[in-house]
Amino acid sequence: MEFRSNARYNEPVESGTIFDWKVGKLSISVHRLIHCEGWFLSCPDMKISRMKLKSDTLIGAIEESKMVLKKTVEGMMNDVNAFCEEDIEVTRY
């Protein structure tokens, strides 16, 4: 898994504040916010914006982001499965 860093040229990639990863239409960003401590997760496709992460290291934040996204997808899959398995019924309001 390769993240792109916004680190300045000739500086270590770990010195960046934004680390992006993209596959297909899924875009994930582990980043810092100005005037805020710690790491944050943003994933527009999953409606996650600036979610505060507990980790204080970049690698820890990426690992934590994986778990957050897995839980989000599992919840969505449960909802989709419930939708697909229900009998169709049409009613009035």
Buried (B, 14 or more C-beta within 10 A) or exposed (E): EEBEBEBEEEEEEEEBEBBBBEEEEEBBBBBBEEEEEEBBBBBEEBEBEEBEBEBEEBEEBBEBBEEBBEEBEEEEEEEEEEEEEEEEEEEEE
